[in-house]
């Protein structure tokens, strides 16, 4: 079964607001990655956080990782309409052979 | 465009026919992953290949499905005798290194419809 589970399933916010998505996973990991998928397109890698890191920033993105709770969050600050997409977390399940994806959070940013 | 290229983008097959999905990884990448995505769902791992080798096919059905990544040419995901339940988007991804710290680069997928 898939390892990551995102929460919420869907999120709708006004442009300029912050969006927070959460991901929970089940087993130990080497790292956790976040991806974005626009409708009808492939996934695009956003950010990777290693298991020994607690927080990472990239532009308007902030990712946290709590390995004791097996959870991660993705914060998008000052959201834009172009941020409308589905967001997935992915973990390697400590094997490196497979990347387990969650079911995603569908984000809608209203202009 | 040096990204991951998948073709065709859309494929329609009747039940019982064969479907062949192609994936050319990014230049310099020798690790290819195939995933399947059903509507409103996440991606489910199918198979991981390196050049001429299947490394992990634990996510691929034992029957009707096969994958290859020859020394020359694209990776091929082959579905024989397709059924309606095979209708999905199939994504290919590639990476440069065989470790978990290398992000995956995805193609735009092949949308298979079985009628």
Interface residues (C-beta under 8 A of the other chain):
Chain A: X2 X4 X29 X30 X31 X33 X35 X40 X41 X42 X43 X44 X45 X48 X50 X88 X90 X92 X94 X95 X96 X97 X98 X99 X100 X101 X102 X103 X104
Chain B: X4 X6 X33 X35 X40 X41 X42 X43 X44 X45 X48 X55 X56 X58 X59 X91 X93 X98 X99 X100 X101 X103 X104 X105 X106 X107 X108 X109
